[in-house]
Amino acid sequence: MSAANSNSPAGVEMLRVTGLHAFYGESHILHGLDFVVNRGEVVTLLGRNGAGRTTTLRAMLGLTGKRSGSIMVNGRETIAMPTHDIAHLGIGYCPEERGIFASLTAEENLLLPPQVASGGMSIEEIYTMFPNLQERRASPGMRLSGGEQQMLAIARILRTGAKLLLLDEISEGLAPVIVQTLGRMVRQLKQRGYTIIMVEQNFRFAAPLADRHYVIEHGRIVETVPMNELQGKMDRLHELLGV
Amino acid sequence: MFELLGITPQALYSQLLVGLINGSFYALLSLGLAVIFGMLNIINFTHGAQYMLGAFLAWIGLTQLGPWLGSPDFSLNYWAALIVVPLLVGALGIVIERTMLRHLYKLDHLYGLLLTFGIALIIEGLFRQWHGSSGKSYDIPEVLRGAINLGFMYLPKYRAWVIVASLTVCFATWFVIERTKLGSYLRAGTENPRLVQAFGINVPLMITLTYGFGVALAGFAGVLAAPIFTVSPQMGADLIIVVFAVVVIGGMGSILGSIVTGLALGLVEGLTKVFYPEASAVVVFVIMSIVLLVRPAGLFGREK
């Protein structure tokens, strides 16, 4: 990745978002977003609250209101697809609020998302990666701790065979030791060839993990920072993120 | 003891049986309402009309279908009706969901309630137009005629069958929803349909089938009711008011709650008929008022 140019990184393209606009009712949130993610990359979407980072992930899945522009996943246009078909292109979504179903047990939560591609992790692999979940398998979703819920929210999309993971604020509100575990997990997943888009508030968590950072402001990408330019652009990032 | 209270054991048992029968219908109907409300967020006021439709279709199948088709000997018997009629009522429900209800999900509950209430009035009006308000009778199928002597009372076979059949269907529904993979989709979809859809499950289709199923339960109850209650256009309207009270007491959207509450209130009604008959028509509503004051989410409901 070191030779990558910021606008057209080398490698096989997994996702290309072009001119994406998205709305919630009357409010226009995304104003023509463009970015590219290649297979096997980890990228982050950074920005202040309300900049449109979460909306970008939701728009990719058709979970916003009206949207326009183009979202190509593995060369297929998805802008007009119904939400339930988009997942079957191999996308796994971990929402900011984690979305653990309170009336389902931990294991039912884990088994809920249907297989969308071959090559997902087996239950055994998942329980090896997250031993806590095995102990809590019969507990109702609402009894799990914040950390366990977060693990479960990620674990259940690893089972489906999805290779493009959308992780929204996975480090939010968790104890430092759990955040470290999640960091190790993201590295492991990258080694296994997963493509990951992370929305992060916690820049210190995201910085060492990502190949590239996209900074969003007012629903547009205003800065692209490849890993190797990170040091040089720290001042600019501080200014944009207000960290 | 019975003498002290001035009642006979026979009266007590027979009213308890009537209560259990009514409770079976309350359970079946409120279960359908609970399933529909959970997934669609719609209070299905058409439920009573769909129950009536079930009974009427069974009657039409038994007595009218043959002559219509030009072969007077042909008729859809009770057992066939028990399968075919719920499918027909469910299919009609699916048409209603696809063409009308689906446009209301984003609006307040009130709109769904008004629309389904309107549809109920139309269906009932059409049947009153075609068949008048007088009731039709439906013969009990041959094998279920007569009664079993239990020693302390005679149990009519058909009534025993109604209780067994409706409890079986209620239990099977509960089992599918609470204990199977398919049910986990339904429970998850009730909580957060958008996320379930983002995982790749066709939620709009699931909603359509849920409505079809809930309505088919009403159709099934209608067929069960045909031989014991008079088949008439307003039979559903009379029953559904009590059923809504049952749903309020049990808690909107609770599966087990609707079954247990349905049966229990049937029994309470039966007991009231024995001990204080004057109150039997209002006892359910008195309980509803108390529950609303003390526990507004219902006995089995979760506060939101």
Chai-1 contact restraints between the chains, C-beta under 6 A:
chainA,res_idxA,chainB,res_idxB,connection_type,confidence,min_distance_angstrom,max_distance_angstrom,comment,restraint_id
A,L61,B,A198,contact,1.0,0.0,6.0,A-B,restraint_1
A,L63,B,R194,contact,1.0,0.0,6.0,A-B,restraint_2
A,T83,B,Q197,contact,1.0,0.0,6.0,A-B,restraint_3
A,T83,B,A198,contact,1.0,0.0,6.0,A-B,restraint_4
A,H84,B,Q197,contact,1.0,0.0,6.0,A-B,restraint_5
A,H84,B,G200,contact,1.0,0.0,6.0,A-B,restraint_6
A,H84,B,I201,contact,1.0,0.0,6.0,A-B,restraint_7
A,H84,B,N202,contact,1.0,0.0,6.0,A-B,restraint_8
A,A87,B,F199,contact,1.0,0.0,6.0,A-B,restraint_9
A,A87,B,G200,contact,1.0,0.0,6.0,A-B,restraint_10
A,H88,B,G200,contact,1.0,0.0,6.0,A-B,restraint_11
A,Y93,B,A198,contact,1.0,0.0,6.0,A-B,restraint_12
A,G99,B,N192,contact,1.0,0.0,6.0,A-B,restraint_13
A,G99,B,L195,contact,1.0,0.0,6.0,A-B,restraint_14
A,F101,B,A188,contact,1.0,0.0,6.0,A-B,restraint_15
A,F101,B,E191,contact,1.0,0.0,6.0,A-B,restraint_16
A,S103,B,R187,contact,1.0,0.0,6.0,A-B,restraint_17
A,L104,B,S184,contact,1.0,0.0,6.0,A-B,restraint_18
A,L104,B,R187,contact,1.0,0.0,6.0,A-B,restraint_19
A,L104,B,A188,contact,1.0,0.0,6.0,A-B,restraint_20
A,E108,B,S184,contact,1.0,0.0,6.0,A-B,restraint_21
A,L112,B,S184,contact,1.0,0.0,6.0,A-B,restraint_22
A,L112,B,A188,contact,1.0,0.0,6.0,A-B,restraint_23
A,P113,B,F199,contact,1.0,0.0,6.0,A-B,restraint_24
A,P114,B,G200,contact,1.0,0.0,6.0,A-B,restraint_25
A,V116,B,G200,contact,1.0,0.0,6.0,A-B,restraint_26
